[in-house]
Amino acid sequence: MAEFWSWYITGDLTYLEEMKSNNHTSPELKHNKEQSLNYDVIPDKFKTREYRRHASSDFGSVEIFTHLEDKLLDPYLAPLLRSDVMGLPPAYVMTAEFDVLRDDGILYAKKLEAANVPVTWKHYDEGFHGIFSVSVGSGAMPVGKRCMEDFLAYARENL
């Protein structure tokens, strides 16, 4: 995942090692986001397998963050980091149990709910990152078909 973000944000792998260890952001940003993202809203059922929060947010590189700040705080790239979500259009958030982005999706859905933005959140206990890719064709899986059907039903009703 860090390699993907490095290519996307910088066009190369300059900060790959820093991204792998979450040192590409400043301690101040981590502290501010820790204050605005309430990890307590993640339901307990998702905190079973080796779930742990970082003990400290007092690490990172101010220099690297300053260089990448415009991209890292772009709400289109990282909507979870957006300070104000009030007034955003209704959203459909899908999370999958076996996805490195699962908690980010949950936090975003909860953040939208707290700001009274209409949000439909669907979670797939047996899902994984890239679940849409197994919704059709010879490799289709029941969970992939179900998540695609749910999304299409939402789209038909709301778009």
N, C-alpha and C positions, 0 to 999 in steps of 0.2 A: 504494500500500500504506500509506503514512504517513497518508493521509487516512482510510482505513478504520480504522486503529488509533486515530487521534485521536478519531474519532466514538465508537468502541467504548469507549475508556478514559475520555474526559472528557465525551462527549455534545456536543462542539462542536469547533471547529478552533483553539482557543486556542494549542496548542503544535505546530501543524502544521509550521511552519518548523524548529523545534527537532528534531522527530522526523525530518524529511527529512535533517537533517545529523547525526543521532545525538547531539544535545546534550541530550536529555531524560533521560539517565541521568548519574550522577556518575562522575568519574574513578575513584573507589574501587570502584564496582560493576564498571566495565569491567575494571579491574585484577584484581579477585577472580574474575570470570568468565573472564578470559583465562587465569588460572591453573588453573581447573577444567575448561575446555573445551579439549581437546587437538585443535587443528586439524590436527595431523599424522595423525590417524586418517582423515582424508578421503583416499580412495585417489587416487593420482597421476593416474589417468585422468580425474578430475574437475577437475584443475587445469591445463587446457590453454588455454582461451579467456580471456585477460585476467584470470586468477585472481591476486588479490593480497590480502594481509592488510594491515590498517591498520598503519602504521609505529609509531603511538603510541596509547596508551589514555588519555593525559593530557589529556582534554578533556571537556567536559560541564558541566551545571549542577546543583550540589548543591541549590539552591533548588527547581528544577523536579522533580528526582528525589524530594526529600522530600515534595513535594505529591502525586506520583503513585506513590510507593513501594508502597503496599498493593496497587494494581492491577498494577503492573509485575512484582511478585514473586509474584503469585497463580499457583500451579502449574497451575491450570485454564486460565488465560489464556496462560501462557508456561511450559509444562512443561520446556523445555530449561533454564530458569534454576533449576529446583528443585534444591536442594543434594543431597538424598538421594533416590535412586530405588529403593533396595533395598526389596524386598517388594511392589513394584507388580505388578499382574496382567500376564499375557502381553500383548504388544502386536503390532500389525500396523502397520508403517511403510511408506508408499509414497512414493517420490520420483520426480520427473520432471526430465529434463535441462533443459528450458526453463521452469523455475519459480524464482522469486526465493527460495522457501523450500527449495530443494533441499538446500543445505548444512546448514540447520537440521535437516532430517529425517535426514540422514546422521549428524550429530553426536548427535542424540537416540538413534538406533538403536545407535550405538557406545557411548553412555553407559549405555544399558540393558544391553547385552551385558557391559560391564565390571562391572556390578553383579550379574551372573548372573540378570538378569530375562529370561525367554524372549521373544525378539523375532524376528519374521519381517520381513525387509526386502526389498522388491521395488523395483527401479529400472527405469524405462522410458526408454531412450535417446532415443526419438522423442516422449516425452510432454511435456506442458506443464501449467501451472497450470489447474485446472478440468477435468482430463481426464475425470472421471466424467460431466460434462455432455454428452460426445459418445460415450456408451456405448450409447445406445438411440435409436430414432426415425430419421427421414429424414436427419438430419445425423450419424448414427453413423459413427465412424472405427474402423478395425481396432485401433489402440492403445487407444482408449477401451473397446472391447468386451473386449479382452484384460485390461485392468486391472480391469474390473468382474468378469469371470469369475474372475480370480485372487483377488480379495477375497471373492467369494461362496464360493469353494471353501474358503478359510481360515475364513470364518465358519461354514460348515456343519460343518467338522471340529472347530472349537475353541469354538463357543458353544453 
